[in-house]
Amino acid sequence: MKLFNKRYYISVALSLLALAGCVEKPEKPDGELRNVEISASFSEISLTKAELSGMDMEWSAGDEIFVTVGTREYPFTTKEGGALAVFNGKLPGDAGRISAYYPADFAVPVVQSAVTGGVDPAAVVAEASGYVDKELVFEYACSFIRINVEFDNVRSIRVEAEKTELADGSPVVKLTSDNGKPMPKGAYYIATCPFAAKSLKITLEGDNDSKRSKTFENVVLESGECYVIKNTADWNESSSYDGPEQYIFVQSADWEYNVKNIYNIFGTSRDKVVGIGECAMFYIFERPIATLCSELRNHLTQAENYEIPILVELDPITFWDSVPELWNWFDPSISGFNPDNKENVEWYDWGSEHAVKIGWLNWGTQLRMKPMANLFSPKYQEAALDRMDKLMSIVAEWYAKLPGDKKYLLVGIKIMGELLYGGNNWYYPNGNDYYGKDESGDPTYGLNSSKACDPSWGVQQIGYAALTYSGIKTSGTVTADDICAMERKWVEWLADFCDDYGFPRSMLFAHAGGWWDHLASCINPRVCPSWSCYGADAKNPFNNSIIKSLVESSDAPYWGISEWASPVGYNVSSLTSCFRNSLGHEGCRYLSIFENVTGSYNGGDNGVNQNMVTAMKTYQSERQNK
């Protein structure tokens, strides 16, 4: 943990502070010991990093050294009599014991301890004292402030003290999570000098800059005492509520509003183990960004008003009809024409002279598409990030304003559509010849999903532009490994960007589709993975051995089923089994249904899918009553 200075720092755990005492300051040796980290437990203190300059020094029992932290000097003395210290690096193995002494006027560095349930400092001292020479007498030179954190999604704890140094001469201390995840609930310690009649302001900072603060007046800390800040869950009028454990979502297009129908059929998800919510899809280039922003706000408002959980899906891959200024390199008769746009679309061979004019997609019926985007084109990426920023900011601002007991309404953000390069927008051989002609003359044989056809899928290979601009490959034969590496690199690029909005990893999802190694493209340390599950995978995603392996090896807190449709002819009992077999796997956060449920799927009044509704309610009831 860094403490207020980029060059000199020290990390000391609770047991080390329990040994605090007063000694006369020895004369400083020549040279400097710098960039020191010390870790400690109740049984050992380990020097994990040390740089020596200006002197040739070997440590042995009885040596006296200084650790410099900012402008402060902390004396350390090695003592004989036991293996309290475990030294690494250049130090001799018989260096003996190291003890820390803090003069009474020194402020002690911050201590962070995630011990749940709290630890009484007296008990710590008693345990630590077993490792102290009996003839040595220690007096407390520090006191402790313990903050009992009872909120989820706490990102940092800020402590401000009136005219009191808490750490390294500073009146302000900030504790943060070391791994980017929310800080676990439990007790966190700050060591400080004894003081009286001071005020302490404790601020818990959560996701998206949300804050909860409280000031404690006339705090008195005697030497060795622990001042406990507790019951933080009562600081706001609205207490935190975690929400359901899992979710089944009804898929909606951006212009559809299924929330009211979901509420009328399933009611609110509050206090439910399995929540029923809406998954709203936004193809960020399909229509004007102002329209999409307005629709997103409407979805979020309805989710809050009806208390229906929502998963926001942002797809910068699939459709980009509204930005011909990016893809139109070939037709002066329509807007956006610019021959340089060859760099923003895919190529069917090495070089932009092989740019595509057209693409195809089959999600039940074959459709003509705009040319596949070059996902590594600088102009495409600039435009994608601009639109993603506008939409992500709307979600972040809405989420920040939600009261604590309604935070659960935002289950997460899926930051991309189903990624399968060359599968969701492919190119037939000589495909440019079909541009401007009637679609009835288009080939219709579609993709071949056999392993032998990976990565071309039995049509014309594309991906040359993205491979070139990503730096992965610029010549030769394109392999499946090349395409998979490019897919992973693109997910990494997008996840890095989306990581800047304050959402924890548990709320960000990537999405992969297709076969074999392509399914691994959504594995990324900043997001949770999700997949499409149809056919046999819809019955049980672990029927797919690759998904099963990826789930079991992933360190993400959750995974999801981002596209799901019922196997043909399934009745209520079979559908309920599908939910059990899918959501029953550990870590499965949600299942999103891509077919009519509430009667308004795809904008039409198709009638409620009663079998699906009954199966959802049955599974929800089963989990509720366990």
N, C-alpha and C positions, 0 to 999 in steps of 0.2 A: 504494500500500500504506500503510495507516495504521500509525502507530507510537506506541502507548501514550498518545496524547493526541487527544481528539476535535476540538480546535480547531486545533492546529498540527501539521503533518506535512510530511514530505519524502520523496520516493522517489528514490533514487540508484542507478544501475546500476553494474555491475562496473568499467567503464572509468573512471568518475569516481573511484572509490576507488583505482584504480591510480595516480592522480596525487597521492595523499595526501602531505602534507609538513608542515613547521612554519613558521609565520610569527609575527611579533610582532602581537599583537592591536591593531588600530587603534581609534581612538576611535569610539564608536557614534554615527551621525548621529541627528538628531532624527526622531521618528516611528517607525513600525513597519512592517516588511514581514511579512505573515502569510499563512497558508494557501497555502503554496508547494508546488508539485510540480515536480520536475525529473526528466526522463527522459534517458537517455544510452545511447549505443552507442559502438562503438570509433571512430566517425567524427564524432559530434556530440553535443552536450549541448543539450537543448531545455528552456527554461522553459515549462511547459505551463499553469501557473496561478500568479497572484500578485495579492494584494490589498495596496494601499498605503493607509496611514492616517496622518494627522498631518503630512504633508509633500507638497509638489509636487516630484516628482523625475523627472528624465530620466536614463537610464543612457547613459553613453558610456565610451569606453576610459579606464581608469584609475580609475573610480569604485569605491568600496569600500562593500559593503553587508553586512548580517547577515541570516541566516535563523534564526528562533527555532523550536526544536523542544522543546516542553515547557519545562523550565527551562534548557536548553542554548542557546547562541548559536553559530551556525556562520558564520564570516566568508567572504564571497565577494569576489573582486576581478576586475574586467574587465581584460583585457590586450590590447594591440595585437598585430597580427602574423598574423592569419588568421581564418578563419571556423569556428572550433571550435564556437562557440555559434550556435544559430539561435533568435532571439528572436521571440516572438509578442506580440500585444496592443499595448500602448502604447509598447513599446521601439523606438527608432530602428533602422533596418536596418543602420546602420554601427556598431553597438554593439561589434563586435569580439569578442574571445575572452574566455570566462569560465573561470576555473580555480578549483578548490576546494582550500582549505588547512585541515587539521585540526591543531590543537595536539596535542602528543604525549599529553596527559592526557585528550583527548576520546575517548569511545566513539563508534564510527561506526555510523550507522543500518544496519538489516538490508539485506542484498542478496539478492535471489532471482533466480536465473538457471537456466533450464531447458535448459541446453546439454547435450545428450546426449553421453555419452562423456567429459565432464569437460574442463576447460581448465586448463592449467598457468598459475598466476599470472604467472610470469616471461614467458611468451609474451604474456600480456595487456599487461603493462607495456611490453614491447618494441614491440607494435603501437601502443599508445596514445602512446608516447613520440614517435612521428612527428609528433604534433600539439602538442608542447610546445616552447616557445622554447628554442633550443640553449643560450643563456646562463643559463637557469634550472637550478638544481640541486635535485632533489627527494630527500628522504629518506623512507623508509617510516615512517609513523606508525600503520600498521595491519597486521594479519595476517588470514588467512582460514581458516575452517573449511569444508571441503567434505564434504557428505554425499552419497554415491552411493546413490540410491534404486533398488532392484531389485524392489520389490513393486508389484503392481497395487493399485488402489483405495486408495492412500494419500491421505488427506484433509488431513493436516497433519503438519508436523515440529516438534517441540518440543525446544529445546536449553536445558539448565540448566547453569550454570557455578558452581563453588564460589568465592565471593568475587571474582567477576570480572564486570565490566560488559561485556555483549555489545552492547547497543543502548540509547541514550538513558538511560543510568544503570541499566538493568535487568539482572539476572543471568539472565533468562529471555527467550528469543526463540521466537516461534511463526510458522512460515511456513504459509500456506494457499493452496489453489487459488483463483484469482481468478474463475473462471467456474462454480463449483459442481460441476465434474467432478473426477474423480480427478486428482491431480498426475501429470504424465508421468514415466516412468522417466528417470533421468539425474542430473546433478550439480546440487546446490543449495548456494549460498555464503552464509556469514555472515561479515561483517567485524567484527573486534574488535581491541582493543589487544593488544600483545605481553604474554605472561604465562608463568609457569613453575610447574611442580609443582601444577597444578590438576586437578580432575576435571570431566569433561563427561558429562552424562547425555543421551543422544539417545533420543527417543521418537517412533516413527512411529504415528500414530493413523489407523485405517482406518474402514471402514463400521461403523455401529452401535456406536461407541465401542470397537472392538477395538484393542488396543495392543500394540506390540512395543518393548521398551526395552533399552538396554544402557548401562553406565557405563564410561567410559574414564578410568583413573587416571594421575596424574603426566604430564599433557599439558604439553609445553613448546612455546611458540610464540615464536620469534624474530621480530624486525621483518621484515615482508615474507614470512614463511613461510606455507605452506598446510598445515594438518593435515587429512589425508584420513580420513574415516570410510567404510570400504568393506565390501563383502561383507555387506550388510545381509540378504541372503536367507538367510544361515546363522544368524541370531539365534535362530530357533525350531527345535525339533526337526523340526517338519513344515514343509517348504518350500511355497511357494505353487504352485498348479497352476491354470492358466487354464481347463481343461476343453475340451470340443469347440467347434468353430467355429459349428456349427448344430445344430438339434434337430428331430426329428419326435416329436410328443407323441401319446399315446393318451389320449383324453378320458375322464374319470371323473366321476361324480356324487360329491357329498360323502360319501355313505354307501357308495360302492364303493371297493374297494382292489385296483387292478390291478397294483400294483408287483411282487408276487411273480410274476404271470403274465408281465409284461414281462421280468423278470429271467430267468425260465426259457426264454423264447423268444429274447431278444436278448442276454442277458448284461449285464455292466456297461458303462457308457459311457466308463470311464477309458481314456485314450489313443486315443480314437476322434475322427475329424474330424467325424462326424455322430453325435450321441448320440440314443438312443431313450429317452424319458422319459414321465412321467405329467403330464397337465394336469388338476388337480382343481378342480371348479367348486363354489363356495359361494354360493348365493342367500341373502344375509345376513338377509333377513326371512322366509324360507320356513318355518323351524323355530326352536325356542327357541335363543337364542344360546349357552347352556351346552352344548347338543348339538353345535352347529357348532364351538365351541372344542375340545371333546373330539375330534371327528373330525379337525379340522385338525392337532392334535398327533399323532394316529395316522398321518396321511399323512406328516407330516414325519419321524416316527420311522422309518417303513418306508423312506422315501427314503434316509435315512442308513444304515440297516441293510443294505439291498440295493445301495446306491450307485447308485440310479436318479435321474436329474435330475428336478426337479419345477418346473412353472409353476403358481403359485397364482392362481386366478381368484376375485375377489370381485365379486359382482353386487348392487348396491343398487337396481337398477331394476325387475327383471322380476316376481318373485313376492314378495308380502308377506302371505301367509296368516296368519302367526303374530302379527300386530300389528293386530287389529281396533280397538284403541284409537286407531289413527291413521286408518283408513278408514271405519269403520262410523258413518255419520251418519244412516242410514235404516232400521235394523231393530232395534227394542227387544228382539226375541226372542233375539238373539244377543249375545255379550259385546262390550264396548267401545263400546256405543252412546253417542253424544254428537253432538247436532246441529251442534256447532261443527266437527266433522270435515269439514264441507263445504269448509273452507279447505285441507285436506290432500290433496284429490283433484282430478282435472281437471274442467273445466267444458266444456259444449258450446256456450256463448255467454258473453258478458261478464257476470260476476256469479255469486256462489256459489249463487244460486237455480237455477242451471243445472248444479249438480253431478251427476256421473254415479254410478250405482250398480253398474255392471257393465262389463266389457270383454271383448274377444275376441282370440284369438291363434291363428295357424295355423303350426305347425312340422311339417307333414305331415298333421295332423288338426286341425280347428278345435276350440278349447277355450274354455270360459268362464273369465274372469279376474275377480279383484277389480278395483275401479275403478282406473284409472291414477293413479299418485301425482302430486301437484303437486310437482315436483322442487325448487321454490323455497319451499315452505312451511317456515317456521321449525321447526315441530314435526317434520316429516319430516326435515329436515336435521340437527336435533339428534339424533334417533334413529339416523339413518344414520351420523353421525360417531361416535356412541357404540359402535355395533357394528363399524364399520370399525376403530376404535381397538383394540378388544379383539383382533380378528383380526390386524391389522397388527403389534401388539405381540408376539403369539405368534410370528409369522414372524421379526420382528426379533431377538427374544431367542434363538430357535433358531439363526438365521444367525450371530449374534455368537459363539456357543459352538462353531460348527464349526471344526475345525482348518483351517489355510491350504490344505492339499491337498484339502479337501472343500468349499470354498466354492462350487465350480462346481455343486454339487448343487442350489442354488437359482438357477434361470435367471432368474427374475423374478416379478413380481406384476402381473397384469392387474387394474387397480383398478376395473373396471366391466364390465358385460355389454354386449352389442351395443346401441348407442344408435341408435334410429331412432324418433323421437317420433311417435306415432300409427300406427306400423307394427307394433310388437311388443306393443301393447295398444291396440286401436282400439275405436271406439264406433260402432255402427250407429245410423241415424236412429231416434228414439223408443226408444232402447235401454233406458231405464229401465222401459218397459212389459213387458219380458221377464223382469225380476227376479221370482223366485218361481215361474216357470212352467217347464214341462218344456222341456229343451233341443231337443227334436225340432222345436219351432216356431220356432227361431232362424233368422234369415237365414243364408245360406251363401255368398253371392256374393263375400265377402272383398274384398281390396284390389285397386285398379287402379293399377298402377305406371307408367302413362303420365305423361309430363311435364305434360300438361294437368291431371292430377289432383293434382299436388303443390301444397299440402301436405295436402289432405284424403284423398288416396288413394282417392277414389271412395266414401268412407263419410262419416260426420258429422265435421266439423272439431272437434278438441279442441286444447288448448294455451293456452286463454284464461287459465287459472289461473296457469300457469307464466309466461306473458308478463306478466301483471299483477304477480305477486310479484317477478319479476326486474327490473321497471322498464322493460322493453323497449317495452311497448305496453299501453294500457288501453282502447282503443276502436278502431273501424274494422274494416276487412277484414284478416284474418290472411293474410299472404303466406308463400311458401316462405322468403324472406330472413328474415322474423321468426322462424320456427321454427329455421332454421339458426343464427341469432345466439343464440337461447336455448340450443340444444344446445352451442354453443361455450362459452357463459358457464357452463353447468353443469359441463362438463369442467374448465374453469379453476378453479372452486370446489373440485371434488374433488381435482384434481391439487395445488393449493396445500396442502390438508390432508395428502395422502399424502407430500408432499415433506419432512415433518417427521420421518421415521423413519430417515433416514440412508442410504437406498438411492440409488445413483446413477441418473441418468436412463436409463442403459443397461439397468436392471433394472425399470423401471416402464413399463407399456403401457396405452394407452387403446384403445378398440375401437368402430369405427363400422360400420354396415351400411346397406343400402339403395342409394340412387341419387343422382346429381348432387352438389350441394353438401353434402348430408348426410354424404357420405363424408369431408368435411374437418373434421368436428367433433372428430376424434381428434388433430388437429394442435395441439400445445401445447408450449411451450418446456420444460416440466418432465418430459414423458413421451415415449415412443416411440409411433408410431401402429401400428395393426393393423386388419385388415379381415376380413370374411367373403368367402370365395371359393367359389362354387358354379357349376355349369353351365360356360359358356365360361371364366369366371374361374378355375375349378378346374383347367382345362387349362393356363392361363397367366394369372396375375393381371394381367399387362400387356396382356391382351386388353381390359381395362377401361381406357380412356384416362385416366379421372379418377384411378384409383389410380396409374397410371404417372406422371402429371404430379405428383401429390402426393408420391410417393416421390422423384422426381428433384429436387423443389424443397425437400424437407425437410432440416433441419440435424440431425435426430436421428441418433444413432450406429447405430440399428437400426430395423427395422420388422418386423411379423409378420403371419402368416396365422392368425388366431385361430379361425376356423371353416372347415373344408374337408371335403368329401365327394367321393368318386370319381364321375365321370360314369357314367351308366348303361351297364352292359355292358362296362366296361373290363377288359382282361386284364392280365397281369403287365407285358408290354412297354409298354402304354399308361399304366399307373399309374406305372411307373418314369419315363416321359417327363414325366408331370405333376410328379413330384418335381424332375426336372432343370429344367424350365421355371419352377418356382416358387422353389425354393431357390437356383437358379442366378443370380437377380438380386442385384446388389450390395446388401449390408446386410440381406438377409432373414435374420432370426435364427431363426425357427421356423415350423413348420407343424403345426397341431393338428387331428387327424383326428376328426371328429364322426360316426363310425360304428363298428360292431364291428370290432375288430382281434384282441384276445386271447381272445375267447370270453365275456367277462363284461360287455359293454356294456349299459347300462340294467339292470344287476342280474340279467340272465338268462344261462343257460349256453347260448349260441347256437352254440358251436363256434368254433374259430379260423378267421379269415378268411385262408386260406392264400395266396390271390393277393396280398392286401395285405401280408402278412408277407414274402413272397418279394420283392415290389417294394421294400419298405423295406430289406431286407437287400442287395438288388442295388445300390440307390443308395448305401447306406452303404459297400459294398465298392468301388464305383467311386471315391468320394471318398477313401477310405483309400489306394487304390493310385495315385492321381495323383502 
